[in-house]
């Protein structure tokens, strides 16, 4: 991958830990409505919510984010740990 493509895909990503299970993801808030999340581990092994869904037959690629992780990301924004790009 070209360096400019890597920069485009990774610029602005910041680590955020789930306040419930401790799973760490990389996050970029492009706007209040748009959040990019890059998992740094296998979601079905590190997130109990994803693990439960996979055990029930779901495929992680088709799952939305965990609500607990979404709450942790929102809290990181509120606490000033994560900036909103357009905000």
Beta strands, then each sheet from edge to edge (+ up, - down):
strand 1: 14-17
strand 2: 24-29
strand 3: 35-39
sheet 1: 1+ 2- 3+
end
